[in-house]
Amino acid sequence: MNNLPPISFVTITKISSYQELSKISKTLSSVFNAFPSYAEYIFVVSDCGGLSREIEKLIKGFPRTRIVFTDCSSSNWSSQRNVGLSSASSEIVVFVDDDMEIEKGSVEKLVITLLQDESISAVSAAVLPRFFHSVIGKSQAIILHPGGGYNLVQHYNDISEIDFFHTGFCALRKSFFSDVKFDETLKWGCEDMDISIRLKKRFPHVKFLFNPYAVSYHPTRDTLSEIFRWMRRYGKGRADIFVRHKVQMTSFFIPKLFFPVFLSLIFPFFSPVFLFTFYLFYFLKLKKKFEYQIKEVISSSGEVQVLFLLPVVFWVMNLGFDLGRLEFLAKHYVEKIILKSFLKSKDG
């Protein structure tokens, strides 16, 4: 393990309040405890709360650590990642998202996998849920978690090649990203999916791997409003990728609501029966579909209420995702029609 090349760590974050400082301290402490021999640790910070002094104090006690501040109003995930990569002095760069923790030995597993083949540009780790403060958070962890969660671990139970790498906790070869940078016009995320597609076009033989033995932890979202906002943003990002690269999206969930709602409007007296049947259908469907995830998340029989919340959280997630996609697509195509009409009138 001591024969690894120099490794630069990069964490990007946006700090708007004093409470959010813990996102930095938690991740920094975790990385230092898991892999203290890093060559450097760079925090790319958008200080939106005027807390630069407090941020600098947080990292003062840790060696080879520095901060690069970016503009709060104009920076985004892509621009911050580009700043991190350009600031890194090592060829091997490890991204760790803020508010995350990593298991000891995971960095070594990522980097060793990366070094197996020069065509491998990125290796992503498992990002599992932690800090279940509520049954809603546990339901979210079962259905979907940033970085793939238990869904990705179930699908790839060994080191595997993947179509798109995720940047939550990953090791990269910096040289691949010199010409192909993160697209700073992306406003809603999905920057890792976008750059995966463009790297494949630029380097046809490039590989992305997933190593489930390298493990990190990211907290869940514990309220329905947090989940809805997250999925709405994700929906916009995913629709952006569809428009740019024509990568197929999943079907919309909203049309599936039409039938029970229609029946309830026609026969209002029986609406409780229709809605309960709809709920029961999804309860049984989700319980079967996420059997593996349920076993991993629910640790005792006393948490059975999580199961009964699954349909509700599932609906909220899908409604947010659909709304985000519809908002982005409507705005995109309306602007496209207006531009086309303008150019046509100008030519006329």
C-alpha positions as CSV (number, residue, x, y, z in Angstrom):
1,M,0.0,0.0,0.0
2,N,2.9,2.4,0.6
3,N,4.0,2.0,-3.0
4,L,1.1,4.0,-4.3
5,P,1.9,7.2,-6.4
6,P,1.2,10.6,-5.0
7,I,-2.6,11.2,-4.6
8,S,-4.4,14.6,-4.6
9,F,-7.7,14.7,-2.9
10,V,-10.4,17.2,-4.0
11,T,-13.7,18.1,-2.2
12,I,-16.0,20.6,-3.7
13,T,-18.6,22.4,-1.5
14,K,-20.9,25.4,-1.2
15,I,-21.2,26.9,2.3
16,S,-24.1,29.2,3.0
17,S,-24.4,29.0,6.8
18,Y,-22.3,28.2,9.9
19,Q,-24.2,24.9,10.3
20,E,-22.9,23.7,6.9
21,L,-19.2,23.9,8.1
22,S,-19.6,20.3,9.4
23,K,-19.8,19.1,5.8
24,I,-16.1,20.1,5.5
25,S,-14.9,19.0,9.0
26,K,-16.6,15.6,8.8
27,T,-15.2,14.7,5.4
28,L,-11.7,16.0,6.2
29,S,-11.5,14.1,9.4
30,S,-12.7,10.9,7.7
31,V,-10.2,11.2,4.8
32,F,-7.3,12.0,7.2
33,N,-8.1,8.9,9.4
34,A,-8.5,6.6,6.4
35,F,-5.6,7.8,4.3
36,P,-3.3,10.3,6.1
37,S,-0.5,9.9,3.5
38,Y,-2.3,12.0,0.8
39,A,0.0,14.3,-1.2
40,E,-2.4,17.2,-0.8
41,Y,-6.1,17.9,0.0
42,I,-7.8,20.7,-1.9
43,F,-11.1,22.1,-0.9
44,V,-12.9,24.0,-3.6
45,V,-15.3,26.2,-1.7
46,S,-18.0,28.6,-2.8
47,D,-18.3,30.7,0.4
48,C,-21.9,32.1,0.2
49,G,-22.1,32.9,3.9
50,G,-19.0,35.1,4.4
51,L,-17.4,32.3,6.5
52,S,-13.9,32.2,4.9
53,R,-12.1,32.7,8.3
54,E,-14.1,29.9,9.9
55,I,-13.4,27.6,6.9
56,E,-9.7,28.3,7.1
57,K,-9.6,27.5,10.8
58,L,-11.2,24.1,10.1
59,I,-8.4,22.9,7.9
60,K,-5.5,24.6,9.8
61,G,-4.7,21.6,11.9
62,F,-4.4,19.2,9.0
63,P,-1.2,18.8,6.9
64,R,-0.9,19.5,3.2
65,T,-4.4,20.9,3.0
66,R,-5.5,24.1,1.3
67,I,-8.6,26.0,0.1
68,V,-9.4,27.4,-3.3
69,F,-12.3,29.8,-3.1
70,T,-14.7,30.2,-6.1
71,D,-17.3,32.8,-6.8
72,C,-20.6,32.0,-5.1
73,S,-22.9,33.4,-7.8
74,S,-21.2,31.9,-10.9
75,S,-19.7,28.6,-9.8
76,N,-21.4,25.2,-10.1
77,W,-20.5,21.6,-9.6
78,S,-18.7,21.4,-13.0
79,S,-16.7,24.6,-12.6
80,Q,-15.6,23.6,-9.1
81,R,-14.5,20.1,-10.3
82,N,-12.5,21.7,-13.1
83,V,-10.9,24.1,-10.6
84,G,-10.0,21.1,-8.3
85,L,-8.5,19.1,-11.2
86,S,-6.4,22.1,-12.5
87,S,-5.2,22.8,-8.9
88,A,-4.1,19.2,-8.2
89,S,-0.4,18.5,-8.6
90,S,-0.8,14.7,-8.9
91,E,-1.8,12.6,-11.8
92,I,-4.1,10.5,-9.5
93,V,-6.9,12.6,-8.2
94,V,-9.5,11.4,-5.7
95,F,-12.9,13.2,-5.5
96,V,-14.8,12.9,-2.2
97,D,-18.0,14.8,-1.9
98,D,-18.7,17.0,1.1
99,D,-20.6,15.5,4.0
100,M,-19.2,12.1,3.2
101,E,-17.2,9.5,5.1
102,I,-14.9,6.8,3.7
103,E,-13.9,3.4,5.0
104,K,-10.2,2.7,5.7
105,G,-8.6,0.9,2.9
106,S,-11.1,2.2,0.3
107,V,-8.7,4.7,-1.2
108,E,-6.1,2.0,-1.8
109,K,-8.7,-0.2,-3.4
110,L,-9.8,2.5,-5.8
111,V,-6.2,3.5,-6.8
112,I,-5.0,0.0,-7.2
113,T,-7.9,-0.8,-9.5
114,L,-7.2,2.4,-11.5
115,L,-3.6,1.5,-12.0
116,Q,-4.4,-1.9,-13.4
117,D,-4.9,-0.6,-17.0
118,E,-3.8,2.7,-18.6
119,S,-7.2,2.9,-20.4
120,I,-9.0,3.2,-17.1
121,S,-9.8,6.8,-16.5
122,A,-12.0,6.6,-13.5
123,V,-13.0,4.1,-10.7
124,S,-16.0,4.8,-8.6
125,A,-16.7,3.5,-5.1
126,A,-19.9,2.4,-3.4
127,V,-21.8,5.2,-1.8
128,L,-24.0,3.8,0.9
129,P,-26.6,5.6,3.1
130,R,-25.8,6.5,6.6
131,F,-27.3,8.5,9.5
132,F,-30.9,7.4,9.2
133,H,-32.7,10.1,11.3
134,S,-36.1,9.2,10.1
135,V,-38.2,6.5,8.5
136,I,-38.5,8.8,5.5
137,G,-34.7,8.8,5.2
138,K,-34.6,5.0,5.4
139,S,-37.3,4.8,2.7
140,Q,-35.2,7.0,0.5
141,A,-32.1,4.8,1.1
142,I,-34.1,1.8,0.0
143,I,-35.4,3.3,-3.2
144,L,-32.6,5.5,-4.5
145,H,-29.4,7.0,-3.0
146,P,-26.9,9.4,-4.5
147,G,-24.0,7.5,-6.1
148,G,-26.2,4.4,-6.6
149,G,-26.4,3.1,-3.0
150,Y,-27.4,-0.5,-2.5
151,N,-29.0,-0.6,-6.0
152,L,-25.5,-0.3,-7.6
153,V,-23.9,-2.8,-5.2
154,Q,-26.7,-5.3,-5.8
155,H,-26.2,-5.0,-9.6
156,Y,-22.4,-5.0,-9.5
157,N,-21.2,-7.3,-6.7
158,D,-17.7,-7.3,-8.0
159,I,-15.3,-5.0,-9.8
160,S,-17.1,-4.2,-13.0
161,E,-17.0,-1.9,-16.1
162,I,-19.8,0.7,-16.1
163,D,-21.2,3.1,-18.7
164,F,-21.0,6.2,-16.5
165,F,-18.8,6.8,-13.5
166,H,-20.0,8.9,-10.5
167,T,-17.9,11.5,-8.8
168,G,-19.2,11.1,-5.2
169,F,-16.1,9.1,-4.3
170,C,-13.8,8.1,-7.2
171,A,-10.2,8.0,-8.4
172,L,-9.3,9.6,-11.7
173,R,-6.4,9.9,-14.0
174,K,-5.9,13.7,-14.4
175,S,-4.4,13.4,-17.9
176,F,-7.8,12.2,-19.4
177,F,-9.4,15.4,-18.2
178,S,-6.9,17.8,-19.7
179,D,-8.8,18.1,-23.0
180,V,-12.2,16.8,-21.9
181,K,-13.3,19.0,-19.0
182,F,-16.5,19.0,-17.0
183,D,-19.1,21.1,-18.9
184,E,-19.7,24.3,-17.0
185,T,-22.9,25.1,-18.8
186,L,-24.6,22.2,-16.9
187,K,-26.7,23.9,-14.2
188,W,-28.5,21.0,-12.7
189,G,-25.9,18.3,-12.1
190,C,-25.4,15.0,-14.0
191,E,-21.9,16.4,-14.9
192,D,-20.4,13.0,-14.3
193,M,-22.8,11.3,-16.8
194,D,-22.1,14.0,-19.3
195,I,-18.4,13.8,-19.1
196,S,-18.5,10.0,-19.3
197,I,-20.3,10.3,-22.6
198,R,-17.8,12.8,-24.0
199,L,-14.8,10.9,-22.8
200,K,-16.0,7.8,-24.6
201,K,-16.3,9.9,-27.8
202,R,-12.8,11.4,-27.4
203,F,-11.1,8.2,-26.3
204,P,-13.1,5.2,-27.7
205,H,-11.2,2.6,-25.6
206,V,-11.5,4.4,-22.3
207,K,-12.9,2.5,-19.4
208,F,-14.9,3.4,-16.2
209,L,-15.0,0.8,-13.4
210,F,-17.0,0.4,-10.2
211,N,-15.4,-1.2,-7.2
212,P,-18.0,-2.2,-4.6
213,Y,-15.2,-3.1,-2.1
214,A,-14.3,0.6,-1.8
215,V,-17.0,2.1,0.4
216,S,-18.2,5.6,1.4
217,Y,-21.2,6.9,3.3
218,H,-23.5,9.8,2.5
219,P,-26.4,10.9,4.7
220,T,-30.0,10.4,3.6
221,R,-32.5,13.2,3.0
222,D,-35.0,12.9,5.9
223,T,-38.0,15.0,4.8
224,L,-40.4,14.7,1.9
225,S,-39.6,18.3,0.8
226,E,-35.9,17.6,0.7
227,I,-36.4,14.5,-1.4
228,F,-38.8,16.3,-3.7
229,R,-36.4,19.2,-4.3
230,W,-33.5,16.8,-4.9
231,M,-35.4,14.7,-7.4
232,R,-36.8,17.8,-9.2
233,R,-33.2,19.0,-9.7
234,Y,-32.1,15.6,-10.8
235,G,-35.0,15.5,-13.2
236,K,-33.8,18.7,-14.8
237,G,-30.2,17.4,-15.0
238,R,-31.3,14.2,-16.6
239,A,-33.5,15.9,-19.1
240,D,-30.5,18.1,-20.0
241,I,-28.4,15.0,-20.7
242,F,-31.3,13.7,-22.9
243,V,-31.3,16.9,-24.9
244,R,-27.6,17.0,-25.3
245,H,-26.8,13.4,-25.9
246,K,-30.1,11.6,-26.6
247,V,-29.5,9.1,-23.8
248,Q,-32.8,7.4,-23.2
249,M,-34.8,8.4,-20.1
250,T,-37.1,6.2,-18.0
251,S,-40.8,6.5,-18.7
252,F,-42.8,9.1,-16.9
253,F,-44.7,8.2,-13.7
254,I,-47.4,10.9,-13.8
255,P,-49.6,9.1,-16.5
256,K,-49.8,6.1,-14.1
257,L,-51.8,8.4,-11.7
258,F,-54.4,9.2,-14.3
259,F,-56.4,5.9,-14.0
260,P,-57.0,5.9,-10.2
261,V,-57.6,9.7,-10.2
262,F,-60.1,9.4,-13.1
263,L,-62.0,6.6,-11.3
264,S,-62.1,8.6,-8.1
265,L,-63.6,11.6,-10.0
266,I,-66.2,9.5,-11.8
267,F,-67.1,7.4,-8.7
268,P,-66.2,9.7,-5.7
269,F,-67.9,7.4,-3.2
270,F,-65.5,4.6,-4.1
271,S,-62.4,6.8,-4.2
272,P,-60.9,5.4,-0.9
273,V,-61.2,1.9,-2.4
274,F,-59.4,3.0,-5.6
275,L,-56.7,4.9,-3.8
276,F,-56.1,2.0,-1.3
277,T,-55.9,-0.5,-4.2
278,F,-53.3,1.8,-5.9
279,Y,-51.3,2.1,-2.6
280,L,-51.5,-1.7,-2.0
281,F,-50.3,-2.4,-5.6
282,Y,-47.2,-0.3,-5.1
283,F,-46.6,-1.5,-1.6
284,L,-46.4,-5.1,-2.8
285,K,-44.4,-4.2,-5.9
286,L,-41.8,-2.2,-4.1
287,K,-41.5,-4.7,-1.3
288,K,-40.6,-7.3,-3.9
289,K,-38.4,-5.1,-6.1
290,F,-36.3,-3.8,-3.2
291,E,-36.0,-6.9,-1.2
292,Y,-32.2,-6.8,-1.1
293,Q,-32.2,-3.1,-0.1
294,I,-34.8,-3.6,2.6
295,K,-32.7,-6.3,4.2
296,E,-29.7,-3.9,4.2
297,V,-31.5,-0.9,5.6
298,I,-34.0,-2.2,8.0
299,S,-32.2,-3.7,11.0
300,S,-35.1,-4.7,13.3
301,S,-38.8,-5.7,13.2
302,G,-39.6,-2.5,15.0
303,E,-38.8,-0.5,11.8
304,V,-41.6,-2.1,9.8
305,Q,-43.2,1.3,9.4
306,V,-40.5,2.1,6.9
307,L,-42.2,-0.5,4.5
308,F,-45.5,1.2,4.8
309,L,-43.9,4.6,3.8
310,L,-42.2,3.2,0.7
311,P,-45.1,3.9,-1.7
312,V,-45.4,7.5,-0.4
313,V,-41.7,8.2,-0.7
314,F,-41.6,6.5,-4.1
315,W,-44.5,8.7,-5.4
316,V,-42.9,11.9,-4.1
317,M,-39.5,11.0,-5.7
318,N,-41.1,10.2,-9.1
319,L,-43.3,13.2,-9.1
320,G,-40.3,15.5,-8.3
321,F,-38.3,13.7,-11.1
322,D,-41.1,14.0,-13.6
323,L,-41.7,17.7,-12.8
324,G,-38.1,18.5,-13.2
325,R,-37.9,16.8,-16.5
326,L,-41.1,18.4,-17.8
327,E,-39.9,21.9,-16.6
328,F,-36.6,21.5,-18.4
329,L,-38.0,20.0,-21.6
330,A,-40.8,22.6,-21.9
331,K,-38.4,25.5,-21.4
332,H,-35.9,24.0,-23.9
333,Y,-38.4,23.4,-26.7
334,V,-40.3,26.7,-26.2
335,E,-37.0,28.6,-26.4
336,K,-36.1,26.5,-29.5
337,I,-39.4,27.4,-31.2
338,I,-39.0,31.1,-30.4
339,L,-35.4,31.1,-31.7
340,K,-36.5,29.3,-34.9
341,S,-39.3,31.8,-35.4
342,F,-37.0,34.7,-34.8
343,L,-34.4,33.5,-37.3
344,K,-37.1,32.8,-39.9
345,S,-38.6,36.3,-39.5
346,K,-35.1,37.8,-39.7
347,D,-34.3,35.9,-43.0
348,G,-37.7,37.0,-44.4
